[in-house]
Protein backbone atom coordinates (compact mmCIF):
# COMPACT_ATOMS: atom_id res chain seq x y z
CA UNK A 1 0.00 0.00 0.00
CA UNK A 2 1.33 3.41 -0.95
CA UNK A 3 2.40 5.52 2.02
CA UNK A 4 -0.20 8.20 2.78
CA UNK A 5 0.84 11.81 2.14
CA UNK A 6 -1.22 14.51 3.84
CA UNK A 7 -1.11 18.30 4.05
CA UNK A 8 -2.35 20.46 6.92
CA UNK A 9 -2.86 24.20 6.37
CA UNK A 10 -2.88 26.77 9.18
CA UNK A 11 -3.59 30.47 9.46
CA UNK A 12 -0.99 32.23 11.61
CA UNK A 13 -1.95 34.95 14.06
CA UNK A 14 -0.78 36.74 17.19
CA UNK A 15 -2.36 38.30 20.27
CA UNK A 16 -1.26 39.70 23.64
CA UNK A 17 -0.57 37.21 26.43
CA UNK A 18 -3.70 38.08 28.45
CA UNK A 19 -5.93 39.34 25.66
CA UNK A 20 -7.27 37.23 22.77
CA UNK A 21 -7.78 40.30 20.56
CA UNK A 22 -5.79 39.66 17.34
CA UNK A 23 -2.78 41.85 16.65
CA UNK A 24 -1.54 42.86 13.18
CA UNK A 25 1.22 40.59 11.97
CA UNK A 26 3.48 43.64 11.91
CA UNK A 27 2.70 45.94 14.83
CA UNK A 28 5.06 48.71 15.89
CA UNK A 29 3.13 49.40 19.10
CA UNK A 30 3.56 45.86 20.44
CA UNK A 31 6.93 45.47 18.78
CA UNK A 32 6.12 42.31 16.84
CA UNK A 33 6.99 41.43 13.27
CA UNK A 34 5.71 37.91 12.59
CA UNK A 35 7.19 37.51 9.05
CA UNK A 36 10.66 38.54 10.24
CA UNK A 37 10.31 36.37 13.33
CA UNK A 38 9.43 33.29 11.21
CA UNK A 39 12.44 33.91 8.97
CA UNK A 40 14.69 34.20 12.02
CA UNK A 41 13.24 31.10 13.67
CA UNK A 42 13.82 28.99 10.55
CA UNK A 43 17.41 30.25 10.23
CA UNK A 44 18.13 29.56 13.90
CA UNK A 45 16.89 25.97 13.76
CA UNK A 46 18.96 24.39 10.99
CA UNK A 47 20.63 21.95 13.35
CA UNK A 48 19.03 19.09 15.21
CA UNK A 49 16.73 19.97 18.12
CA UNK A 50 16.71 16.82 20.22
CA UNK A 51 13.88 16.28 22.72
CA UNK A 52 15.01 13.44 24.99
CA UNK A 53 11.78 13.35 27.01
CA UNK A 54 9.70 12.88 23.84
CA UNK A 55 12.37 10.83 22.00
CA UNK A 56 11.92 13.09 19.01
CA UNK A 57 14.10 15.52 17.05
CA UNK A 58 13.61 18.05 14.27
CA UNK A 59 15.35 20.75 12.23
CA UNK A 60 14.71 22.90 9.15
CA UNK A 61 16.32 22.55 5.75
CA UNK A 62 15.38 25.72 3.88
CA UNK A 63 15.24 25.20 0.12
CA UNK A 64 13.75 28.50 -1.10
CA UNK A 65 13.02 31.94 0.34
CA UNK A 66 11.45 34.87 -1.51
CA UNK A 67 11.26 37.35 1.40
CA UNK A 68 11.05 37.27 5.22
CA UNK A 69 8.14 35.07 6.24
CA UNK A 70 7.97 33.34 2.85
CA UNK A 71 10.05 30.18 2.66
CA UNK A 72 9.72 26.49 1.95
CA UNK A 73 11.78 23.38 2.42
CA UNK A 74 11.90 20.34 4.67
CA UNK A 75 11.53 19.67 8.35
CA UNK A 76 13.67 16.63 9.14
CA UNK A 77 11.68 14.81 11.79
CA UNK A 78 13.40 12.10 13.80
CA UNK A 79 12.46 9.36 16.25
CA UNK A 80 14.79 7.50 18.58
CA UNK A 81 14.84 5.66 21.89
CA UNK A 82 14.28 2.05 20.79
CA UNK A 83 16.11 -0.79 19.07
CA UNK A 84 15.02 -2.37 15.81
CA UNK A 85 16.39 -4.59 13.06
CA UNK A 86 16.65 -3.55 9.40
CA UNK A 87 16.07 -6.57 7.15
CA UNK A 88 16.38 -6.82 3.37
CA UNK A 89 12.81 -7.17 2.07
CA UNK A 90 13.89 -9.50 -0.73
CA UNK A 91 16.57 -11.73 0.80
CA UNK A 92 15.29 -11.48 4.43
CA UNK A 93 18.90 -11.01 5.47
CA UNK A 94 19.55 -8.82 8.49
CA UNK A 95 21.36 -5.67 7.34
CA UNK A 96 21.60 -3.44 10.40
CA UNK A 97 20.64 -3.31 14.06
CA UNK A 98 19.39 0.09 15.09
CA UNK A 99 20.45 1.17 18.57
CA UNK A 100 18.54 3.21 21.14
CA UNK A 101 20.49 6.35 20.29
CA UNK A 102 20.09 6.09 16.49
CA UNK A 103 17.72 8.68 15.04
CA UNK A 104 15.43 7.72 12.16
CA UNK A 105 14.77 10.91 10.18
CA UNK A 106 12.15 11.54 7.50
CA UNK A 107 11.82 14.70 5.36
CA UNK A 108 8.49 16.52 5.70
CA UNK A 109 7.70 19.44 3.39
CA UNK A 110 6.90 22.79 4.99
CA UNK A 111 5.95 26.22 3.71
CA UNK A 112 5.43 29.59 5.39
CA UNK A 113 3.79 32.36 3.35
CA UNK A 114 2.89 35.97 4.21
CA UNK A 115 0.94 38.32 1.93
CA UNK A 116 2.72 41.39 0.61
CA UNK A 117 0.49 43.66 2.71
CA UNK A 118 1.15 41.55 5.85
CA UNK A 119 -2.60 41.03 6.17
CA UNK A 120 -2.42 37.27 6.47
CA UNK A 121 0.08 34.47 6.95
CA UNK A 122 -0.39 30.80 6.11
CA UNK A 123 1.63 27.70 6.91
CA UNK A 124 1.46 24.24 5.35
CA UNK A 125 2.96 21.06 6.80
CA UNK A 126 3.21 17.60 5.24
CA UNK A 127 2.59 14.31 7.02
CA UNK A 128 3.90 10.89 6.00
CA UNK A 129 2.11 7.65 6.94
CA UNK A 130 0.29 9.68 9.60
CA UNK A 131 3.58 10.93 11.07
CA UNK A 132 3.80 14.65 11.60
CA UNK A 133 6.06 16.93 13.63
CA UNK A 134 3.61 19.82 14.06
CA UNK A 135 2.97 19.30 17.78
CA UNK A 136 6.63 19.46 18.76
CA UNK A 137 7.28 22.29 16.27
CA UNK A 138 4.34 24.38 17.50
CA UNK A 139 5.40 23.90 21.11
CA UNK A 140 8.93 25.15 20.38
CA UNK A 141 8.00 28.09 18.15
CA UNK A 142 5.21 29.34 20.42
CA UNK A 143 7.39 29.11 23.52
CA UNK A 144 10.20 30.99 21.76
CA UNK A 145 7.87 33.70 20.39
CA UNK A 146 6.27 34.33 23.78
CA UNK A 147 9.64 34.56 25.48
CA UNK A 148 10.97 37.06 22.93
CA UNK A 149 7.87 39.23 22.38
CA UNK A 150 5.65 38.68 25.44
CA UNK A 151 2.86 37.83 22.98
CA UNK A 152 1.19 34.63 21.81
CA UNK A 153 1.66 33.11 18.35
CA UNK A 154 -1.29 31.04 17.12
CA UNK A 155 -1.74 28.42 14.39
CA UNK A 156 -5.39 27.87 13.49
CA UNK A 157 -5.94 24.75 11.40
CA UNK A 158 -8.30 25.41 8.52
CA UNK A 159 -11.15 22.95 8.99
CA UNK A 160 -13.78 22.08 6.40
CA UNK A 161 -16.26 21.25 9.19
CA UNK A 162 -16.07 24.77 10.61
CA UNK A 163 -19.53 26.00 9.60
CA UNK A 164 -18.64 29.65 10.21
CA UNK A 165 -16.18 31.06 7.73
CA UNK A 166 -14.58 27.84 6.55
CA UNK A 167 -12.44 28.45 3.47
CA UNK A 168 -13.90 25.25 2.01
CA UNK A 169 -17.58 26.18 2.46
CA UNK A 170 -18.27 26.84 -1.23
CA UNK A 171 -16.20 23.92 -2.53
CA UNK A 172 -18.29 21.49 -4.65
CA UNK A 173 -18.52 18.02 -3.13
CA UNK A 174 -18.02 15.04 -5.44
CA UNK A 175 -18.14 12.33 -2.79
CA UNK A 176 -18.64 12.02 0.94
CA UNK A 177 -17.66 8.97 2.98
CA UNK A 178 -18.83 8.21 6.53
CA UNK A 179 -16.98 5.63 8.65
CA UNK A 180 -17.84 3.90 11.91
CA UNK A 181 -14.92 1.87 13.21
CA UNK A 182 -15.53 -1.40 15.09
CA UNK A 183 -19.26 -1.40 14.48
CA UNK A 184 -21.23 -4.15 16.20
CA UNK A 185 -24.09 -6.32 14.98
CA UNK A 186 -26.62 -3.73 16.14
CA UNK A 187 -25.51 -1.67 13.13
CA UNK A 188 -24.46 -4.28 10.58
CA UNK A 189 -27.35 -6.74 10.95
CA UNK A 190 -29.58 -4.31 9.07
CA UNK A 191 -27.43 -4.92 6.00
CA UNK A 192 -25.66 -8.26 6.55
CA UNK A 193 -25.84 -11.01 9.14
CA UNK A 194 -22.76 -11.61 11.31
CA UNK A 195 -21.99 -14.10 14.02
CA UNK A 196 -23.00 -11.54 16.64
CA UNK A 197 -19.49 -11.09 18.05
CA UNK A 198 -17.49 -9.76 15.12
CA UNK A 199 -16.61 -6.07 14.88
CA UNK A 200 -16.36 -4.51 11.45
CA UNK A 201 -15.59 -1.12 9.92
CA UNK A 202 -18.89 0.16 8.55
CA UNK A 203 -18.73 2.71 5.71
CA UNK A 204 -21.25 4.64 3.65
CA UNK A 205 -20.16 6.44 0.49
CA UNK A 206 -22.34 8.90 -1.44
CA UNK A 207 -21.09 10.05 -4.84
CA UNK A 208 -22.32 12.52 -7.44
CA UNK A 209 -22.72 11.52 -11.05
CA UNK A 210 -20.19 12.57 -13.69
CA UNK A 211 -20.00 16.35 -14.27
CA UNK A 212 -22.18 17.04 -11.23
CA UNK A 213 -21.73 17.50 -7.49
CA UNK A 214 -23.61 16.89 -4.28
CA UNK A 215 -23.59 20.63 -3.67
CA UNK A 216 -21.38 23.05 -1.75
CA UNK A 217 -19.61 21.54 1.25
CA UNK A 218 -21.38 23.80 3.76
CA UNK A 219 -24.78 22.73 2.39
CA UNK A 220 -23.90 19.03 2.29
CA UNK A 221 -22.45 19.07 5.79
CA UNK A 222 -25.49 20.89 7.20
CA UNK A 223 -27.79 18.08 6.05
CA UNK A 224 -26.35 15.68 8.61
CA UNK A 225 -27.30 15.65 12.27
CA UNK A 226 -24.51 16.09 14.82
CA UNK A 227 -24.17 14.40 18.18
CA UNK A 228 -22.61 15.70 21.38
CA UNK A 229 -19.65 13.38 20.75
CA UNK A 230 -18.67 15.24 17.55
CA UNK A 231 -20.10 12.53 15.34
CA UNK A 232 -22.34 12.74 12.29
CA UNK A 233 -25.64 10.88 12.40
CA UNK A 234 -26.96 9.33 9.21
CA UNK A 235 -29.88 6.92 9.06
CA UNK A 236 -29.75 6.65 12.85
CA UNK A 237 -26.07 5.60 12.92
CA UNK A 238 -23.32 7.69 14.52
CA UNK A 239 -20.18 7.92 12.37
CA UNK A 240 -16.94 8.96 14.06
CA UNK A 241 -15.02 9.74 10.85
CA UNK A 242 -16.01 11.61 7.71
CA UNK A 243 -14.16 12.50 4.53
CA UNK A 244 -15.21 14.54 1.54
CA UNK A 245 -13.82 14.74 -1.98
CA UNK A 246 -13.98 18.41 -2.88
CA UNK A 247 -12.49 20.71 -5.49
CA UNK A 248 -9.56 22.70 -4.08
CA UNK A 249 -6.89 24.29 -6.26
CA UNK A 250 -8.58 23.13 -9.49
CA UNK A 251 -8.36 19.47 -8.42
CA UNK A 252 -10.58 17.01 -6.62
CA UNK A 253 -8.97 16.31 -3.27
CA UNK A 254 -9.91 14.12 -0.33
CA UNK A 255 -10.08 16.06 2.93
CA UNK A 256 -10.95 14.97 6.45
CA UNK A 257 -14.08 16.55 7.92
CA UNK A 258 -13.33 15.12 11.35
CA UNK A 259 -12.02 11.93 12.87
CA UNK A 260 -9.42 10.27 15.01
CA UNK A 261 -5.70 11.10 14.98
CA UNK A 262 -6.21 14.72 13.90
CA UNK A 263 -7.53 13.79 10.44
CA UNK A 264 -9.81 16.84 10.35
CA UNK A 265 -8.55 19.32 7.79
CA UNK A 266 -5.92 16.95 6.36
CA UNK A 267 -5.80 17.12 2.56
CA UNK A 268 -4.84 13.77 1.04
CA UNK A 269 -2.12 14.19 -1.61
CA UNK A 270 -1.18 10.50 -1.82
CA UNK A 271 -2.13 10.03 -5.46
CA UNK A 272 -1.26 13.56 -6.59
CA UNK A 273 2.44 13.93 -5.82
CA UNK A 274 5.43 12.47 -7.61
CA UNK A 275 7.74 10.30 -5.51
CA UNK A 276 11.49 10.07 -5.69
CA UNK A 277 13.57 6.90 -5.46
CA UNK A 278 13.59 7.35 -1.66
CA UNK A 279 9.79 6.84 -1.54
CA UNK A 280 9.12 10.41 -0.42
CA UNK A 281 7.38 13.12 -2.48
CA UNK A 282 9.74 15.20 -4.59
CA UNK A 283 10.23 18.80 -3.56
CA UNK A 284 8.82 20.21 -6.79
CA UNK A 285 5.66 18.11 -6.69
CA UNK A 286 4.95 19.10 -3.06
CA UNK A 287 5.71 22.73 -3.90
CA UNK A 288 3.31 22.72 -6.87
CA UNK A 289 0.46 21.02 -5.01
CA UNK A 290 0.88 23.27 -1.98
CA UNK A 291 0.95 26.40 -4.15
CA UNK A 292 -2.29 25.38 -5.83
CA UNK A 293 -3.96 24.74 -2.46
CA UNK A 294 -2.72 27.97 -0.81
CA UNK A 295 -3.78 29.99 -3.87
CA UNK A 296 -7.27 28.51 -3.63
CA UNK A 297 -7.49 29.15 0.12
CA UNK A 298 -6.34 32.76 -0.21
CA UNK A 299 -8.90 33.37 -2.94
CA UNK A 300 -11.61 31.91 -0.71
CA UNK A 301 -10.56 34.19 2.15
CA UNK A 302 -10.10 37.43 0.24
CA UNK A 303 -11.60 36.95 -3.22
CA UNK A 304 -8.28 37.73 -4.90
CA UNK A 305 -5.19 36.00 -6.21
CA UNK A 306 -2.30 35.39 -3.85
QUIURWO-V510043 format. One record per pair of residues at least 24 apart in sequence whose C-alpha atoms are under 10 Angstrom apart, sorted by the first residue. I is the first residue (numbers start at 0). J is the second residue. If there is no record, write none. Layout:
BEGIN
i-><I	I>
j-><J	J>
END
This chain:
BEGIN
i-><1	1	1	1	2	2	2	2	2	2	2	3	3	3	3	3	3	3	3	3	4	4	4	4	4	4	4	4	4	4	4	4	4	4	4	4	4	4	5	5	5	5	5	5	5	5	5	5	5	5	5	5	5	5	5	6	6	6	6	6	6	6	6	6	6	6	6	6	6	6	6	6	6	6	6	7	7	7	7	7	7	7	7	7	7	7	7	7	7	7	7	7	7	7	7	8	8	8	8	8	8	8	8	8	8	8	8	8	8	8	8	8	8	8	8	9	9	9	9	9	9	9	9	9	9	9	9	9	10	10	10	10	10	10	10	10	10	10	10	10	10	11	11	11	11	11	11	11	11	11	11	11	11	12	12	12	12	12	12	12	12	12	13	13	13	13	13	13	13	14	14	14	14	14	15	15	15	15	15	15	16	16	16	16	16	16	17	17	17	18	18	19	21	21	21	22	22	22	23	23	23	24	24	24	24	24	24	24	25	25	25	29	29	29	30	30	30	31	31	31	31	31	32	32	32	32	33	33	33	33	33	33	33	34	34	34	34	34	34	34	34	34	34	34	35	35	35	35	36	36	36	36	36	36	36	37	37	37	37	37	37	37	37	37	38	38	38	38	38	38	38	39	39	40	40	40	40	40	41	41	41	41	41	41	44	45	45	46	47	47	47	48	48	48	48	49	49	49	49	50	50	50	50	51	51	51	52	53	53	53	53	54	54	54	54	54	54	54	55	55	55	55	55	55	55	56	56	56	56	56	56	57	57	57	57	57	57	58	58	59	59	59	59	60	60	60	60	61	61	61	62	62	63	64	64	64	65	66	66	66	67	67	67	68	68	68	68	68	68	68	68	68	69	69	69	69	69	69	69	69	69	70	70	70	70	70	70	71	71	71	71	71	71	71	71	71	71	72	72	72	72	72	72	72	72	72	73	73	73	73	73	73	73	73	73	74	74	74	74	74	74	74	74	74	74	74	74	74	75	75	75	75	75	75	75	76	76	76	76	76	76	76	76	76	76	76	76	77	77	77	77	77	77	77	78	78	78	78	79	79	105	105	105	106	106	106	107	107	107	107	107	107	108	108	108	108	108	108	108	109	109	109	110	110	110	110	110	112	112	112	113	114	114	115	119	119	119	120	120	121	121	121	121	121	121	121	122	122	122	122	122	123	123	123	123	123	124	124	125	125	125	125	125	125	125	126	126	126	126	127	127	127	128	129	129	129	156	156	156	157	157	157	157	158	158	158	158	158	158	158	158	159	159	159	159	159	159	159	159	159	159	159	159	159	160	160	160	160	160	160	160	160	160	160	161	161	161	161	162	162	162	162	162	163	164	164	164	165	165	165	165	165	166	166	166	166	166	166	166	166	167	167	167	167	167	167	167	167	167	167	167	168	168	168	168	168	168	168	169	169	169	169	169	169	169	169	170	170	170	170	170	170	170	170	170	170	170	170	171	171	171	171	171	171	171	171	171	171	171	171	171	171	171	172	172	172	172	172	172	172	172	172	172	172	172	172	172	172	172	172	172	172	173	173	173	173	173	173	173	173	173	173	173	173	173	173	173	173	173	173	173	174	174	174	174	174	174	174	174	174	174	174	174	174	174	175	175	175	175	175	175	175	175	175	175	175	175	175	175	175	175	175	175	176	176	176	176	176	176	176	176	176	176	176	176	176	176	177	177	177	177	177	177	177	177	177	177	177	177	177	177	177	177	177	178	178	178	178	178	178	178	178	178	178	178	179	179	179	179	179	179	179	179	179	179	180	180	180	182	182	182	185	186	186	186	201	202	202	202	203	203	203	204	204	204	205	206	206	212	212	213	214	215	215	216	216	216	216	216	219	220	229	229	230	230	231	242	246	246	247	247	247	247	247	247	248	248	248	248	248	248	248	248	248	248	249	249	249	250	250	250	252	266>
j-><128	269	270	278	127	128	129	269	270	278	279	126	127	128	129	130	267	268	269	270	107	125	126	127	128	129	130	265	266	267	268	269	270	271	272	279	280	285	124	125	126	127	128	129	130	131	253	254	262	264	265	266	267	268	269	107	108	109	123	124	125	126	127	131	254	264	265	266	267	268	269	285	288	289	292	109	122	123	124	125	126	131	133	156	157	158	254	261	262	263	264	265	266	267	289	109	110	111	121	122	123	124	125	154	155	156	157	158	264	265	266	289	292	293	296	111	120	121	122	123	124	153	154	155	156	157	158	264	111	112	113	119	120	121	122	123	153	154	155	156	157	111	112	113	119	120	121	122	152	153	154	155	156	118	119	120	121	151	152	153	154	155	144	145	150	151	152	153	154	149	150	151	152	153	145	148	149	150	151	152	145	148	149	150	151	152	149	150	151	150	151	151	151	152	153	150	151	152	117	118	119	113	116	117	118	119	120	152	116	117	118	148	149	150	148	149	150	144	147	148	149	150	67	68	117	148	67	68	113	117	120	144	152	66	67	68	69	111	112	113	114	117	119	120	66	67	68	69	67	68	140	143	144	147	148	67	68	69	70	111	112	113	140	144	64	66	67	68	69	70	111	67	68	68	139	140	143	144	68	70	71	74	111	140	74	74	75	75	75	76	77	76	77	136	139	77	78	79	102	77	78	79	135	78	79	80	80	78	79	80	135	78	79	80	81	99	100	102	79	80	102	103	104	132	135	102	103	104	132	135	136	104	105	106	132	135	136	106	136	106	107	108	109	106	107	108	109	108	109	110	109	282	110	110	111	112	112	112	113	115	111	112	113	110	111	112	113	114	117	120	121	122	110	111	112	113	114	115	120	121	122	109	110	111	112	113	122	108	109	110	111	112	122	123	124	282	286	106	107	108	109	110	111	282	285	286	105	106	107	108	109	110	124	125	282	104	105	106	107	108	109	110	124	125	131	132	133	136	103	104	105	106	107	108	132	102	103	104	105	106	107	130	131	132	133	135	136	101	102	103	104	105	106	132	102	103	104	105	103	104	130	131	279	279	280	282	131	132	279	280	282	285	279	280	281	282	285	286	289	285	286	289	285	286	289	290	293	290	293	305	305	297	305	305	297	300	301	154	297	154	155	156	157	293	296	297	154	155	156	289	293	156	289	290	292	293	265	289	265	266	267	268	280	285	289	265	266	267	268	269	279	280	269	260	261	262	263	264	265	263	264	265	296	254	255	256	257	262	263	264	265	216	217	220	242	243	245	254	255	256	257	263	264	265	216	217	220	221	241	255	256	257	263	264	217	220	256	264	216	217	218	220	221	217	217	299	300	216	217	296	299	300	247	295	296	297	298	299	300	301	215	216	217	245	246	247	264	295	296	299	300	215	216	217	218	219	220	299	214	215	216	217	218	245	246	299	212	214	215	216	217	218	244	245	246	247	251	299	211	212	213	214	215	216	217	218	219	243	244	245	246	247	251	206	207	211	212	213	214	215	216	217	218	219	220	243	244	245	246	251	252	253	205	206	207	208	209	210	211	212	213	214	215	216	243	244	245	246	251	252	253	204	205	206	207	208	212	213	214	242	243	244	245	251	253	203	204	205	206	207	213	216	219	220	241	242	243	244	245	253	254	255	256	202	203	204	205	206	238	240	241	242	243	244	253	255	256	201	202	203	204	205	230	231	232	233	237	238	239	240	241	242	243	256	202	203	204	231	237	238	239	240	241	242	258	203	230	231	236	237	238	239	240	241	258	238	239	240	236	237	238	236	235	236	237	238	238	240	241	233	238	241	241	242	243	243	243	244	245	246	245	245	245	246	243	244	245	246	256	243	256	257	258	257	258	257	266	292	295	291	292	293	294	295	296	288	289	290	291	292	293	294	295	296	298	291	292	295	288	291	292	292	292>
END
